[in-house]
Amino acid sequence: MTRQVIKLGSSSIASHDGLALDVIAGLVNQIATAQRAGHEIILVTSGAARLGRRLLAFEGPTAGAAPALRALVDSVRASVGAAAAAGTGEYGRLIEDLQETLRRYTEPAAVAQAAEFALPAAVGQPALMALYRQLAAAVGVEVCQILVSRSDLSSARAMTDLGQLLIGAVGRGLLPIVNGNDATDPLSALDNDQVAVAVSVAAEASRLLFLTDVRAAYRDASLRDRITRLTPEQARAVRVITSGSGRGGMGSKLDAAARAACCGVECVIGSAREPDVVSRSLNPRARLGTAVRPAGAQLDPSRRWIGGMAYSAGSVYVNREAEMSLRTGSTLFLSGVKRVDGDFPAGSVVEIVDVRHPERLLGRGSVALPSSVLRLLRALSPQQAGCVISVLLRLRYAGQARPGGEPGLTVAAARPSAAALVDPATYRDCRELQAGESRASQEAYAQLAALSADRIAELGDSLLLAQPGLCATFLLDGGFLHGDVPADAAARRAVRGIHAVHRESLVVFPAGSSPLRPSSSA
């Protein structure tokens, strides 16, 4: 018995009439056959928004008005053109308003607005489920619907509950149909490829089948040189030349397959129109599409949310020394972080990647610092990080001295300028950063010197929220006002103990093979 997740993309079920009913019906029939053979199937489907747009535009009570509407638009456009050619006169404002209205029919929006995607998804979702229910009932299968939002992927409890629900459903012979909730997450980066990975890990599936509009990943744009097998590293290294018509595309599928494989789930990318694609995907010996081999065993339950289910908000790139430290059970310190991609708050789940070979996904974890602060402190030694924190807190809080010469933290009207507060001739912490041998130290000083008042407030408050104990040590000591990093043992321990990623959250994937030359894919 195999528990398999099938991800059906919009590109694989699209047709000029909306949805390819023959493809969907054939797939449901194949799933029913697989269930009768003892396999457990979970379907992750796209297509709700596509179907909803079709229903809103061409079907229902207003469908017959479409030709008349087009004729009206053409007539108004002709009238506006004639009036503009004759001179606007007193009708100038009216003509401009009409022209602006007509542009809405002819010019595509640069960025889709939430309602333009959410409403079709909300209309199409029940229609799509009704279609699946009718097709499944014809072959003796009962379905259940599950919508997954980005907030679900951000909750370990929600995803654990989802896994139990899916396992219970397939255990009773049901076909769970899962979809990303585009009605509530219309413009999020979440796509159903990522949902399929999360579902596979949550439901403890052994295989994940991505069905798309091409038979496999290819090394050339002519679609002749098929890639049969890949490691997770090789899958992430593939350069995508073209992609399908769905939201994700081949690049998204390869990245998703690589992450699933790192979590112990074998993945196959194939065509939804391939004969007997479901039964062949369940046969380990069948040569079908592009297979991405698992890098190791399935993750332990305690590691599944971080490792495979949680939404990834960005990437942290580390050096070789940091990787070796992680593999021995250590944490990720600032000195090993060489690059940060994405904008995320503290506590977000990020991917940990080899800075020299970005195709190598080393692991995942929950960051202890927001991306803005992490970029400022990356690649610094503990002493250098202490200097940066000292300068940042001085920029944020330093004011005039209180009466009697006692330094204070109140913001005064005549407070020193930002330029004066980062003067290396006055402050030792600035001298250490500016004169530091590492490039990261000098870059950190340059960033501090260029900060605007708003950015200072943002970074200072973010640091205080993420590391309240550390900031309290500096604030109580008061030495940062004079350019001195606290030197007592507690302060040194606090600075040395700054983690880029929380130790208890780290999931380190098995070491893969040496990175290979990236292939090209269509």
N, C-alpha and C positions, 0 to 999 in steps of 0.2 A: 504494500500500500504506500502510495506517495501523496504527500500533501503539497499541492502546487498552487501558486498564485499566477493568474494570467492577467496581464495588463494589456488592455485593448485601447489603442490610441485613436484619436480623431482622424488622423490621416489614413488609418487602415479601414475605417468604415465610412469614409466620405465618398459621396458621388455628386454628380451635377444636380441631382434631385434632392440632395440633403444627406440622407444616410443610406448606405448600401445594405438593404434589408436582406439580400441573399447571403452576404458575408456574416451578418449577425445571426441569422437563422441557422446557417451551417455551423457556426461556432457553438451555439447553444446545443445543437444536436450532438456535436462531438463531445461536449462537456457531459451531457447525459450519458453517453456511451462510456466515458471514462468513469463516471460515478458508479454505473452498474458493474464495472470491473473492479470496484473497491477503492478507487482513488478519491481523494478529497480535493475539491477545487474551490478556489476563491477567485472571483472575477473583479478586477479593478477596471472601470470603464470610463472613458471620456465620451464626449458627444452631446452632453446636455445643452451646452450653450449653442452649439451648431444647430441642433434640432429646434431650440427655442427661437433662434433668429428666423429659421424657416417658418415656424408657426406664426410668429408675429408679422412677418412680411407677406406671406402668400396664402395663408389658410385662415379659416374662421369666418366670422360674419363680414369682415371688411375685405376679404380676398378679392371680390369682384370690383372693388373700387380702385385697384392698383392701376389698370390702364387709364382710367379717367384722371387719376391723380397725376400720372406722367404727362398726359395731354395738357392738363392745367398748368403744370410747371413749365412745359415748353411754350405755352401761350404767353404766360407772364414774362418769361425770359425774352421772348420776341418783342413784346410791348416795351419792356424796359430798355432793350437795345435800341429800338426806334426812338424812344423819348430821349435817350442819352445822345443819340446822333443828331437830333434836332435842337439840342440845347436844353439844359435842365430847367432854367427859369424858376418859377415858383414851386415846381414839383421836384426840385433837386433833393430835398431831404427824403421825400417819399421814395424816389428812385434808389437812393443810397440804401435805405432800409430794405427795399425789395431785393436789391443785389446781395446784401448781406444774408438775407434769408435763403436765397437761391444757392449761395455758396455752401450752405449746410447740406444740400442735396448732392453737391458735386465734388466737394473737397474732403478727403478723408482726414479725420482728426490725427494730429501728430501723436497724441497719447490717448489711449482709450480711457474714457471716464468710467467710474465705478458702475454707474447705473446702466451704461451701454453694454456692459458684460454681465452684470448681476441679474438684470431683468430677463434677458434671454435664458440664462441658466435657471432662474426660478421657474420660468414657463416650461423649459425643456425637461427639467428633472422629472416631474411626475409623468410626462409623456414618454420619456425614455424608459422609466420603470414599468409603465403599463405595457410597453412594447416587449420588454424582456419577460415580464410575467406571462403575457399571452404566448410568446414563443416557447417558454419553458414548460408551461402547462401542456402544450401540445405534445411534448415528449416525456411527460410524467415527472417533471422537476418542479419543486416549490422553491421560490426565491425569497430572500429577505434583503432589505436595503439598509445600508450604513453610510452616512455622510461623515467625512472627516475634515475638520478645520485645522488651521495652523495652530490654534490654541490647544487643540487635542495633542498635536505633536510636541507641544511645549510642556506637556504635563506627563510625568512618569506614571502617575496613578491612572490617568485617562487611557494611556496606551496599554497599561497592564490590563485594565478592564476590557479594552477593545480586543486584546489577544484572547482573553477568556471567552468573550462573546463569540469570536470567530471560531475558536476550537469547539465550543458547544454547538454552534450552528452546523458546521460540517459533520460533526459527530452524529447529528440527527438527520443527515442526508440532505440538508438544505444547500442551496447555492447562494452564498452571500455575495451581493453586488455592492461594491464600494466605490465611492466617487469623492473627489475633493469638493468641498462645499463652496462652489464659486459664487453662490448667492450671498454669502457672508464674507468671503475672502476674495473678492473679484480682482484685486490688483496686487495681491501678495505674490511673492516669488515662488510660492508653493505650486507644484504641478503634480500630476498624477503619477509620473515616474517616481518621484520621491515618496508619494503616498504608497506606491506598490512596494517599495523597499521596506517602509515602516510596517506595512501590513504583513509582509513576509517574515520579518523578524518577530513581530508581536505574536503571530500565529504559529511560530516555530515551523514554518514551511521549509522543505528541503530544496525546492526548485522554484524559480521565478522565470516566467516566459513573457518576454516583451513582444507583442505583435504590432507590426507597423506596415508601411506600404512598400517596403523593399524586403528582399529575401534575406539580407544579412548586412553586415558592415563590409565595406570593400576598400581595397587599397588604391583604387583609381576611380575617376569620375565616370568612366564608361560602364561601371557595374559589371566588370568581367572577372576581376581578380578578387574572389571572395576570401575574407578572413574567417577561417574555420574555428580557431581556438585562441584565446587570449588569457593571460594572467591579469589580475586586477591592475597591476602597474602598466601593462601594455594597453589595457582598455582605456586608462586615463591618458595615455600618450598619443592615442589616435587623433590625428588632425581631421576635423570635419570640413569637407569642402562644400557640401550641400546638405540640407536637412529636409525633413518632411513638412507637410502642411499643418501639422499639429503644433501645440504650444511648446512641447518639449524638444522634438527633433532628435536626431541620432546622437548628437553630443550629450544631451541630457540622459539618454538611455545608457550610453556607455559609462558615464560617470555614476549613474545609479546602479548599474550592474556591478561596477567595481566595488562600490561600498557594500552592496549586498554580499558579494563574494568574500569581502574581508570579514563579514559576519558569519561566514560558513554556509551561505546559500548559493547554490549553483544557478547560473543565469544563462538563458538562451535568447537571442534576438532573431526573430524570423518574420515571415510574411503571414498576415491573416488570411491570405488567399492561397496559401500552400495547402495542397491536398492532405487531409488527415493530420494537420499540424499539431493538434492536441495530443493524439495518441503517439505520434512520433516524438514529441517533446518529452513524453513520459518514458521513452525507451532510451537508456543511456548509450546504446550502441548506434542509434540513428544519427546520420550525418544531416544535421538540420541547422541552417542559419549560422550564427556566430555564437559560440559558447564561451562564457567567462567562468573559468574554474574557481572553486572556492579556495581561499588561502589557508583555511584551517577548519577546525570543528566549529559548530554553532556556539555562540556566546552563552555564558552562564546567565541565568535569569536576572541577576543583579546588575549585569553589564549591558543588557540589551537596549535599554532606553538611550543611554549615552552613545553606545556603539552603533546603533542602526536606526532607531526610531525617531529620535529627537530631530527637530528642524535645525539645520546648520546655519548659523548667522554669519559665518565668515571663516577665514583661514589664518592660522599662525604658522609661519615658516621657521624651521629650526635648523641648526647646523648639525654636523655629524656627532660632535661631542654630546650635544643635548640628546640626540637619539639613543646613543649608547647608554647614557644615564637613565633615560626612560625605560629602556629594556632591562635594566638591573633593578627596577622598582623605585627609582628616585622620582622626584617631582620635576617640573619644568620651571627653571629660574629665568630671570630676566636676561641674563648674559647669553642664554642659548637662543633667544628669539631674535631673528634677523629681519623679519618682515611681517606686516600685519595687513590683511585684506578684509574689507567690510567695515561697517559701522554697527557696533553692538554694545549693549550695556554689560556691566559685570553680571556674572551668572549665566551668560549665554553659552550655548554649546557651539564649539568651533572644531574645525578639522585641523589636525596637526600634520604638516607637510614638510618633506625634505626640501630645503631652500635650493639645493643644487639640482635636484631632480624633482620638479613639482608633480610628476606623475606618481611619485611614491607617497601614498597615503599611509602615514605612520600610526595614526590613532585619532581619538577624539577626546574632548574633555570640556569642562565648564570653566570659563575664564574667571580669574579673581579680580581683574581690572577691566574697566571699559576700554574700548578700542582706542579712544583718544589719548588716554593716559598710557596705555600699553605702547603706542607708537612713540611716545615721548621717552619712555624708560627702556625701550628695547635695546638689547645688546650691551647694556651697561653693567659694570661691576657694582657690588653693593655700595662701595664708597661713592661712586659716581651717581648711582640712583639716589643716595642720600643727599647729595649736593643738588640734584634736580628738584627733589621734594622741598628742600630748604628754600631754593629760589622761588619756586611756585607759591609756597605758602607766604613768603615775604611779599610777592606781588599781589597776592590776594588779600592779605590782612594788615600789612604794615601801615601804621599811621604816625602821627606826630607823637613825640614823647609826652607822657603825662606830666603834670606839675611835679617838680622835685627831681626830674630827670629819669623817672622810672619808665621803662619802655611799656608801651601799651598796644593793644590790638584793635583799638577803635579807629574807624576810618575818619580822618579829619579833613576839613575843607582844603587845608594847605599841605596835604600829604605829598611825599616825594613823588616825582614822576617815575613812570615805568622804566625809562632809560636810566635814571639815577639808581634804581634798585637792582639793576643788572650790570653795574659798573665793576669790572674786574679789579680796578685799582682800589676799590673800597671794600669789596666783599670777597672773602676767601673762597666761598663755594663757587662763585663765578670764575675765579682764577683757576681753580682746579679743573673745571669743565672746559674752559677755553684752552688751557695748556695741556689737556689730556692727550695721551698718545693715540688713543683710539679715535677713529673717525666718528663713531657713534656719540662719543662725549662732546666733540666739537659741534656735531649736528644738533644735539640736544640744547646746547647753549645758544646756538643760532635761532632755534625755534622759540626758546624762552624770550630772547631779546626782541623777537618780532611779534609777540602776542598782543592782540588787541585787548581792551578792557573787558569786552564781552567774553572773549575766549579765555581770559584769565579766570573770570568768575566760573565759567563752565567747567574748566579743567580742575580748578581748586575744589569746587563743590563735588564733582564726580569722584575725586580722590578721597575726599572726606567721607562720602557715603560708602565707597568700596573698602576703604582701609581706616575705619575710625580709630582703632587702637594705635596704629602707626602715627596718624596725624596728631592724636592727643599727646603722644610722646614728644613730638616736635613743638607743639603749641605750649605745653607746660614748661618745657625747657627754656624757650624764648630765645635761644641762641641764633635761630634762623634770622631774626631781625638784624643781627650784626654780621651775618654771613658764616656762622659757625654751625656745623652739623653736630647734633648731640653726640657726646663721646662716651656716655656711660654704658655699662654692659647691656642694660635692658634695651636701650636705643639701638645699639649695634645688632643685637639679636633680632629686633623688629625689622631692621632694614635688610639683614641677611635672609630673613624668612619670607620676603615678598615673593610670592609665587605668581607666575603668569597663568597657570592653570591649577585649580584645586587638586591636591594630591589624591583625595579620595574619589574624585570623579574620573580619573584618567582611565581610558581604555586603549591599550596599545595593541595594534594588530600584529599578527605573525609577520616576521621578516620575509619579504618576497625575493624573487630573483633579481639579478642586476638589471637596471633599466636598459631597454632596447631602443633602437632607433624608432621614433614614432612613425606609424603608418598613416596613410591618408584614407579617408572614408567618405562615401557619399551617403 
